[in-house]
Amino acid sequence: MAMSGPAPADDEPISTINTTPLVDVMLVLLIIFLITIPVITKTVKVTLPKAANIATQTKPENITIAVDGQGNIYWNNALLGNRSELLERIKVEAVKVPQPEIHIRGDVNARYEDVGRVLNAIQRGGIVKVGFITEPDRGMRAAGN
């Protein structure tokens, strides 16, 4: 036996801590982590697009659709009555050659649902080129530093 010391009597409890189960559990956890880490780090190899700030080139044929905080939709600064009117205007523009670009300006307080409905109407109408107009984040960086 590797332990030295007096042998316990038959009725005396053993007062030493058995660490073998603890070591077994720790080894099992170590093996599990070693097996699962390579699985977690494997991802599908794709080439991600590079973000670039390109100044918007305003052309007369471009259409600007704005969504305000209340969900109202504006077609080149003119308020539209409903979404079906938006879809009809998009269908008229979609058949033009070349097709105009649509720029969406969403208010910071606009609901995602309202902007999503505009995107859905653009897709259903057949417009191919769609872009979002945003403010540069210069003020946010300066405030964060």
Backbone as a chain_set.jsonl record, in Angstrom:
{"seq": "MAMSGPAPADDEPISTINTTPLVDVMLVLLIIFLITIPVITKTVKVTLPKAANIATQTKPENITIAVDGQGNIYWNNALLGNRSELLERIKVEAVKVPQPEIHIRGDVNARYEDVGRVLNAIQRGGIVKVGFITEPDRGMRAAGN", "coords": {"N": [[0.838, -1.162, 0.0], [0.482, 2.274, -0.726], [0.117, 4.315, 1.05], [1.229, 5.562, 4.137], [1.145, 5.042, 7.608], [-0.781, 4.574, 10.609], [-2.787, 1.649, 10.677], [-6.291, 1.698, 10.247], [-8.694, 0.971, 12.756], [-11.242, -1.571, 12.897], [-13.767, -0.513, 13.556], [-13.426, 2.174, 13.331], [-13.969, 5.18, 11.437], [-12.825, 6.046, 8.086], [-10.827, 8.799, 7.592], [-9.689, 10.113, 5.457], [-9.725, 11.816, 2.271], [-11.064, 10.588, -0.694], [-9.817, 11.094, -3.736], [-9.955, 10.025, -6.244], [-12.445, 9.686, -7.769], [-12.926, 12.404, -8.4], [-10.698, 13.071, -9.996], [-11.163, 11.321, -12.115], [-13.579, 12.356, -13.182], [-12.71, 14.907, -13.961], [-10.822, 14.239, -15.951], [-12.499, 13.047, -17.849], [-14.091, 15.288, -18.553], [-12.073, 16.888, -19.654], [-11.36, 15.376, -21.898], [-13.785, 15.459, -23.307], [-13.942, 18.225, -23.898], [-11.653, 18.464, -25.513], [-12.413, 16.989, -27.702], [-14.72, 18.308, -28.658], [-13.973, 20.966, -29.291], [-12.561, 21.223, -31.857], [-14.763, 20.665, -33.53], [-16.481, 22.78, -33.075], [-15.02, 24.955, -34.037], [-14.884, 24.542, -36.766], [-16.07, 25.804, -39.765], [-18.153, 26.661, -42.549], [-16.457, 27.408, -45.482], [-16.518, 30.489, -46.823], [-16.408, 33.322, -48.958], [-16.478, 36.37, -47.652], [-18.256, 39.425, -48.198], [-16.677, 42.593, -48.746], [-16.995, 45.49, -46.836], [-17.761, 48.71, -47.874], [-17.789, 52.197, -47.907], [-19.611, 53.848, -50.046], [-20.258, 56.712, -51.785], [-23.521, 57.852, -52.401], [-24.789, 57.946, -55.593], [-26.82, 60.133, -56.889], [-29.255, 59.818, -59.197], [-31.491, 60.963, -61.709], [-33.379, 59.013, -62.362], [-33.442, 57.34, -60.158], [-35.313, 56.052, -57.415], [-36.636, 57.067, -54.37], [-37.701, 55.629, -51.468], [-39.238, 56.261, -48.499], [-39.615, 55.41, -45.075], [-41.333, 56.355, -42.311], [-41.335, 56.908, -38.701], [-43.927, 56.269, -37.891], [-44.771, 54.408, -39.668], [-45.615, 55.274, -42.111], [-45.429, 55.478, -45.669], [-43.393, 56.9, -48.124], [-43.108, 57.998, -51.431], [-40.644, 59.221, -53.261], [-40.806, 61.647, -51.676], [-43.587, 61.998, -51.622], [-46.506, 61.216, -49.944], [-47.816, 57.965, -49.681], [-50.954, 56.29, -50.013], [-51.545, 53.593, -49.283], [-50.156, 50.212, -49.013], [-50.734, 48.768, -51.312], [-50.853, 50.679, -53.291], [-48.182, 51.344, -53.374], [-47.109, 48.947, -54.385], [-48.262, 48.903, -56.94], [-47.05, 51.162, -58.131], [-44.407, 50.309, -58.108], [-44.533, 48.135, -59.858], [-45.02, 49.46, -62.251], [-42.61, 50.852, -62.576], [-40.824, 48.728, -62.761], [-40.919, 47.623, -65.302], [-39.585, 49.33, -66.929], [-36.786, 50.126, -69.038], [-33.514, 51.09, -68.803], [-33.894, 49.459, -65.636], [-34.898, 51.326, -62.8], [-33.039, 52.237, -59.802], [-33.92, 51.543, -56.44], [-33.942, 53.343, -53.515], [-34.021, 52.926, -50.11], [-35.068, 54.676, -47.334], [-35.076, 54.398, -44.065], [-36.571, 55.407, -41.072], [-35.021, 55.887, -37.894], [-36.649, 55.14, -35.835], [-38.508, 53.577, -37.042], [-40.428, 50.612, -37.477], [-39.136, 47.33, -37.926], [-40.778, 45.634, -39.268], [-42.354, 47.299, -40.901], [-40.456, 48.283, -42.74], [-39.667, 45.858, -43.79], [-42.008, 45.068, -45.093], [-42.057, 46.921, -47.161], [-39.766, 46.102, -48.545], [-40.656, 43.573, -49.313], [-42.733, 44.273, -51.055], [-41.225, 45.503, -53.051], [-39.747, 43.343, -53.982], [-41.821, 41.663, -54.913], [-42.78, 43.292, -56.923], [-40.755, 43.236, -58.805], [-38.361, 44.656, -58.957], [-34.856, 44.923, -59.196], [-32.496, 46.201, -58.244], [-31.773, 47.39, -55.14], [-31.215, 49.562, -52.448], [-30.051, 50.705, -49.206], [-30.28, 53.715, -47.481], [-28.229, 55.284, -45.22], [-27.047, 57.035, -42.286], [-23.72, 58.226, -41.798], [-21.527, 56.798, -39.328], [-19.956, 58.55, -37.806], [-20.358, 60.257, -35.582], [-21.087, 58.414, -33.648], [-18.756, 56.931, -33.231], [-17.043, 58.875, -32.198], [-18.362, 59.491, -29.854], [-18.155, 57.09, -28.555], [-15.462, 56.813, -27.948]], "CA": [[0.0, 0.0, 0.0], [1.302, 3.458, -0.884], [-0.051, 5.212, 2.183], [1.88, 5.109, 5.37], [0.449, 5.496, 8.8], [-1.385, 3.459, 11.348], [-3.949, 1.014, 10.064], [-7.487, 2.021, 11.031], [-9.369, -0.144, 13.413], [-12.424, -1.999, 12.157], [-14.926, 0.317, 13.839], [-13.053, 3.577, 13.183], [-14.194, 5.617, 10.057], [-11.66, 6.528, 7.354], [-10.944, 10.251, 7.567], [-8.998, 10.669, 4.294], [-10.594, 12.091, 1.135], [-10.762, 9.809, -1.88], [-9.845, 12.022, -4.873], [-10.002, 9.283, -7.503], [-13.598, 10.059, -8.598], [-12.744, 13.759, -8.882], [-9.739, 13.018, -11.095], [-11.844, 10.66, -13.235], [-14.525, 13.296, -13.769], [-11.938, 15.96, -14.623], [-10.251, 13.684, -17.171], [-13.589, 12.886, -18.81], [-14.413, 16.62, -19.042], [-10.979, 17.315, -20.512], [-11.486, 14.648, -23.16], [-14.955, 15.995, -24.008], [-13.572, 19.527, -24.448], [-10.693, 18.271, -26.594], [-13.124, 16.451, -28.863], [-15.719, 19.235, -29.194], [-13.411, 22.245, -29.745], [-12.395, 21.26, -33.324], [-16.063, 20.658, -34.18], [-17.036, 24.125, -32.947], [-14.263, 25.915, -34.836], [-15.046, 24.284, -38.195], [-17.171, 26.529, -40.386], [-18.184, 26.59, -44.008], [-15.586, 28.425, -46.048], [-17.15, 31.395, -47.771], [-15.733, 34.603, -49.111], [-17.389, 37.398, -47.178], [-18.104, 40.679, -48.926], [-15.978, 43.678, -48.066], [-17.84, 46.674, -46.662], [-17.149, 49.94, -48.359], [-18.69, 53.34, -47.91], [-19.642, 54.44, -51.372], [-21.189, 57.839, -51.823], [-24.674, 57.593, -53.238], [-24.87, 58.746, -56.807], [-28.219, 60.417, -57.13], [-29.605, 59.94, -60.605], [-32.913, 61.336, -61.804], [-34.248, 57.836, -62.442], [-33.501, 56.656, -58.872], [-36.535, 56.261, -56.641], [-36.404, 57.019, -52.933], [-38.867, 55.262, -50.671], [-38.948, 56.539, -47.099], [-40.546, 54.875, -44.078], [-41.143, 57.136, -41.092], [-41.526, 56.2, -37.438], [-45.315, 55.816, -37.738], [-45.038, 53.39, -40.674], [-46.056, 55.881, -43.368], [-44.52, 55.225, -46.781], [-43.275, 58.048, -49.019], [-42.506, 57.738, -52.733], [-40.024, 60.489, -53.655], [-41.367, 62.702, -50.809], [-45.05, 62.042, -51.687], [-47.099, 60.201, -49.07], [-48.665, 56.973, -50.347], [-52.134, 55.952, -49.226], [-51.441, 52.24, -48.708], [-49.094, 49.385, -49.611], [-51.11, 48.331, -52.664], [-50.438, 51.763, -54.182], [-46.727, 51.174, -53.515], [-46.87, 47.817, -55.277], [-48.631, 49.307, -58.311], [-46.013, 52.059, -58.648], [-43.204, 49.503, -58.335], [-44.753, 47.355, -61.083], [-44.869, 50.374, -63.388], [-41.184, 51.155, -62.715], [-40.063, 47.507, -63.019], [-40.897, 47.289, -66.725], [-38.747, 50.296, -67.641], [-35.441, 49.687, -69.395], [-33.04, 50.26, -67.7], [-34.693, 49.504, -64.419], [-34.343, 52.285, -61.838], [-32.665, 51.76, -58.475], [-34.768, 52.028, -55.352], [-33.216, 53.601, -52.277], [-34.931, 52.924, -48.963], [-34.648, 55.484, -46.19], [-35.883, 54.009, -42.917], [-36.37, 56.201, -39.865], [-34.411, 55.104, -36.817], [-37.741, 54.649, -34.992], [-39.421, 52.758, -37.848], [-40.445, 49.189, -37.119], [-38.55, 46.453, -38.949], [-41.893, 45.061, -40.017], [-42.754, 48.251, -41.937], [-39.412, 48.277, -43.771], [-39.746, 44.534, -44.415], [-43.141, 45.06, -46.028], [-41.62, 47.671, -48.342], [-38.871, 45.199, -49.281], [-41.486, 42.524, -49.903], [-43.415, 44.864, -52.209], [-40.218, 45.712, -54.098], [-39.442, 42.026, -54.549], [-42.99, 41.211, -55.674], [-42.915, 44.126, -58.107], [-39.756, 42.837, -59.788], [-37.188, 45.536, -58.985], [-33.658, 44.146, -58.882], [-31.499, 46.975, -57.502], [-32.316, 48.033, -53.948], [-30.184, 49.976, -51.505], [-30.49, 51.386, -47.997], [-29.586, 54.97, -47.207], [-27.979, 55.422, -43.784], [-26.168, 58.114, -41.865], [-22.416, 57.723, -41.375], [-21.439, 56.633, -37.876], [-18.858, 59.362, -37.272], [-20.724, 60.723, -34.245], [-21.12, 57.271, -32.728], [-17.371, 56.587, -32.881], [-16.492, 59.923, -31.355], [-18.979, 59.386, -28.539], [-17.723, 55.842, -27.926], [-14.06, 56.889, -27.52]], "C": [[0.89, 1.234, 0.0], [1.188, 4.392, 0.302], [0.677, 4.638, 3.401], [1.121, 5.682, 6.551], [-0.186, 4.314, 9.496], [-2.611, 2.927, 10.622], [-5.177, 1.315, 10.904], [-8.086, 0.766, 11.642], [-10.641, -0.446, 12.647], [-13.62, -1.077, 12.388], [-14.64, 1.818, 13.681], [-13.272, 4.01, 11.724], [-12.898, 6.134, 9.427], [-11.82, 8.036, 7.183], [-10.199, 10.881, 6.387], [-9.99, 10.846, 3.14], [-10.126, 11.261, -0.049], [-10.916, 10.722, -3.098], [-9.931, 11.311, -6.223], [-11.243, 9.624, -8.33], [-13.487, 11.48, -9.171], [-11.795, 13.792, -10.082], [-10.375, 12.363, -12.311], [-12.805, 11.611, -13.945], [-13.777, 14.393, -14.529], [-11.309, 15.455, -15.92], [-11.319, 13.493, -18.252], [-13.979, 14.243, -19.388], [-13.331, 17.149, -19.98], [-11.068, 16.651, -21.88], [-12.667, 15.182, -23.969], [-14.621, 17.341, -24.636], [-12.597, 19.375, -25.608], [-11.363, 17.749, -27.859], [-14.04, 17.494, -29.48], [-15.135, 20.539, -29.714], [-13.161, 22.244, -31.257], [-13.731, 21.278, -34.071], [-16.662, 22.059, -34.16], [-16.326, 25.095, -33.882], [-14.375, 25.666, -36.329], [-16.261, 25.039, -38.705], [-17.086, 26.329, -41.893], [-17.338, 27.725, -44.55], [-16.342, 29.214, -47.105], [-16.31, 32.658, -47.85], [-16.734, 35.689, -48.746], [-17.175, 38.687, -47.955], [-17.392, 41.723, -48.081], [-16.906, 44.88, -48.0], [-17.08, 47.895, -47.136], [-18.199, 51.037, -48.333], [-18.585, 54.022, -49.261], [-20.67, 55.567, -51.339], [-22.315, 57.529, -52.794], [-24.666, 58.529, -54.433], [-26.342, 58.937, -57.133], [-28.438, 60.658, -58.611], [-31.08, 60.302, -60.679], [-33.839, 60.124, -61.828], [-34.315, 57.045, -61.142], [-34.783, 57.02, -58.133], [-36.182, 56.122, -55.172], [-37.719, 56.702, -52.244], [-38.47, 55.457, -49.212], [-40.038, 55.93, -46.226], [-40.298, 55.648, -42.8], [-41.457, 56.3, -39.854], [-42.928, 55.677, -37.218], [-45.692, 54.754, -38.774], [-45.573, 53.954, -41.977], [-44.983, 55.692, -44.431], [-44.564, 56.419, -47.725], [-42.549, 57.621, -50.289], [-41.969, 59.064, -53.246], [-40.702, 61.68, -52.968], [-42.875, 62.842, -50.884], [-45.617, 60.887, -50.861], [-48.003, 59.272, -49.875], [-49.814, 56.606, -49.419], [-52.03, 54.587, -48.546], [-50.366, 51.456, -49.453], [-49.46, 48.901, -51.007], [-50.759, 49.409, -53.696], [-48.929, 51.697, -54.429], [-46.418, 50.064, -54.509], [-47.199, 48.183, -56.73], [-47.569, 50.224, -58.925], [-44.727, 51.287, -58.955], [-43.351, 48.692, -59.613], [-44.594, 48.217, -62.331], [-43.394, 50.643, -63.645], [-40.373, 49.919, -63.124], [-39.964, 47.173, -64.503], [-40.046, 48.266, -67.537], [-37.375, 49.706, -67.921], [-34.582, 50.932, -69.525], [-33.895, 50.472, -66.453], [-34.088, 50.5, -63.425], [-33.931, 51.593, -60.541], [-33.654, 52.322, -57.47], [-33.898, 52.166, -54.115], [-34.23, 53.709, -51.153], [-34.306, 53.731, -47.839], [-35.59, 55.125, -45.048], [-35.551, 54.861, -41.713], [-35.807, 55.296, -38.773], [-35.488, 54.514, -35.898], [-38.752, 53.806, -35.761], [-39.32, 51.308, -37.415], [-39.845, 48.378, -38.274], [-39.639, 45.873, -39.84], [-42.308, 45.983, -41.161], [-41.742, 48.279, -43.081], [-39.426, 46.935, -44.508], [-40.893, 44.428, -45.408], [-42.805, 45.834, -47.302], [-40.699, 46.796, -49.19], [-39.653, 44.095, -49.981], [-42.207, 43.052, -51.139], [-42.441, 45.087, -53.363], [-39.883, 44.388, -54.785], [-40.604, 41.526, -55.403], [-43.161, 42.012, -56.955], [-41.879, 43.84, -59.174], [-38.566, 43.766, -59.904], [-35.977, 44.746, -58.504], [-32.695, 44.917, -57.977], [-32.153, 47.752, -56.374], [-31.156, 48.387, -53.036], [-30.8, 50.669, -50.311], [-29.643, 52.636, -47.801], [-29.457, 55.098, -45.694], [-27.11, 56.639, -43.531], [-24.811, 57.524, -41.52], [-22.323, 57.712, -39.858], [-20.31, 57.439, -37.255], [-19.154, 59.81, -35.848], [-20.715, 59.613, -33.227], [-19.713, 56.89, -32.305], [-16.78, 57.611, -31.94], [-17.078, 59.841, -29.955], [-18.486, 58.14, -27.804], [-16.309, 55.906, -27.411], [-13.913, 57.635, -26.256]], "O": [[1.935, 1.246, 0.65], [2.091, 5.195, 0.535], [0.723, 3.431, 3.638], [0.512, 6.745, 6.436], [-0.124, 3.185, 9.01], [-3.374, 3.689, 10.027], [-5.132, 1.206, 12.129], [-7.986, -0.335, 11.101], [-11.07, 0.362, 11.824], [-14.418, -0.884, 11.471], [-15.536, 2.638, 13.882], [-12.819, 3.302, 10.825], [-11.995, 6.597, 10.124], [-12.845, 8.496, 6.68], [-10.095, 12.107, 6.336], [-10.975, 10.113, 3.043], [-8.938, 11.233, -0.37], [-12.037, 11.086, -3.453], [-9.976, 11.978, -7.256], [-11.098, 9.841, -9.533], [-13.909, 11.727, -10.301], [-12.069, 14.471, -11.071], [-10.146, 12.809, -13.435], [-12.837, 11.66, -15.175], [-14.182, 14.763, -15.631], [-11.273, 16.195, -16.903], [-11.07, 13.749, -19.43], [-14.181, 14.351, -20.597], [-13.639, 17.786, -20.987], [-10.871, 17.304, -22.904], [-12.563, 15.341, -25.185], [-14.977, 17.584, -25.789], [-12.71, 20.098, -26.598], [-10.915, 18.044, -28.967], [-14.138, 17.571, -30.705], [-15.782, 21.181, -30.541], [-13.533, 23.222, -31.906], [-13.813, 21.861, -35.153], [-17.287, 22.476, -35.135], [-16.968, 25.971, -34.462], [-13.981, 26.535, -37.106], [-17.352, 24.927, -38.146], [-16.069, 25.885, -42.425], [-17.482, 28.872, -44.127], [-16.75, 28.679, -48.136], [-15.594, 33.006, -46.912], [-17.72, 35.898, -49.452], [-16.048, 39.01, -48.33], [-17.497, 41.728, -46.854], [-17.529, 45.245, -48.996], [-15.902, 48.076, -46.828], [-19.355, 50.818, -48.695], [-17.595, 54.686, -49.569], [-21.809, 55.376, -50.912], [-22.081, 57.004, -53.882], [-24.55, 59.747, -54.291], [-27.018, 58.017, -57.594], [-27.876, 61.582, -59.198], [-31.84, 59.962, -59.772], [-34.973, 60.207, -61.357], [-35.159, 56.157, -61.017], [-35.269, 58.147, -58.218], [-35.508, 55.171, -54.775], [-38.715, 57.406, -52.41], [-37.483, 54.886, -48.749], [-41.217, 55.931, -46.58], [-39.196, 55.615, -42.254], [-41.802, 55.123, -39.96], [-43.121, 54.741, -36.442], [-46.816, 54.252, -38.758], [-45.95, 53.191, -42.866], [-43.788, 55.737, -44.14], [-45.641, 56.894, -48.085], [-41.508, 56.966, -50.232], [-42.745, 59.941, -53.627], [-41.124, 62.622, -53.64], [-43.416, 63.748, -50.25], [-45.25, 59.729, -51.059], [-48.845, 59.725, -50.65], [-49.667, 56.612, -48.197], [-52.383, 54.441, -47.376], [-49.748, 51.957, -50.393], [-48.566, 48.645, -51.814], [-50.411, 49.095, -54.834], [-48.456, 51.958, -55.535], [-45.56, 50.225, -55.378], [-46.469, 47.799, -57.644], [-47.227, 50.081, -60.099], [-44.042, 51.574, -59.937], [-42.394, 48.57, -60.378], [-44.089, 47.749, -63.352], [-42.961, 50.663, -64.798], [-39.336, 50.057, -63.773], [-39.018, 46.505, -64.92], [-39.816, 48.037, -68.725], [-36.864, 48.894, -67.15], [-34.926, 51.792, -70.336], [-34.519, 51.515, -66.26], [-32.872, 50.506, -63.234], [-34.411, 50.504, -60.224], [-34.161, 53.433, -57.629], [-33.207, 51.229, -53.717], [-35.182, 54.486, -51.233], [-33.163, 53.497, -47.446], [-36.762, 55.502, -45.059], [-34.381, 55.024, -41.366], [-36.083, 54.097, -38.736], [-35.255, 53.492, -35.254], [-39.75, 53.367, -35.19], [-38.249, 50.837, -37.032], [-40.03, 48.709, -39.445], [-39.427, 45.654, -41.033], [-42.583, 45.514, -42.266], [-42.123, 48.295, -44.252], [-39.217, 46.89, -45.72], [-40.766, 43.775, -46.444], [-43.22, 45.448, -48.395], [-40.835, 46.751, -50.413], [-39.342, 43.728, -51.114], [-42.285, 42.362, -52.155], [-42.796, 44.882, -54.524], [-39.754, 44.323, -56.007], [-40.388, 41.018, -56.503], [-43.63, 41.482, -57.961], [-42.095, 44.167, -60.341], [-37.819, 43.669, -60.878], [-36.058, 43.996, -57.531], [-32.137, 44.344, -57.042], [-32.968, 48.646, -56.601], [-30.223, 47.601, -52.873], [-31.925, 51.164, -50.378], [-28.421, 52.595, -47.945], [-30.451, 55.03, -44.972], [-26.515, 57.198, -44.452], [-24.751, 56.413, -40.994], [-22.962, 58.519, -39.183], [-19.758, 57.015, -36.24], [-18.273, 59.744, -34.991], [-20.375, 59.835, -32.065], [-19.49, 56.557, -31.141], [-16.089, 57.255, -30.985], [-16.378, 60.092, -28.973], [-18.408, 58.131, -26.575], [-15.956, 55.136, -26.518], [-12.798, 57.791, -25.758]]}, "num_chains": 1, "name": "protein.A"}
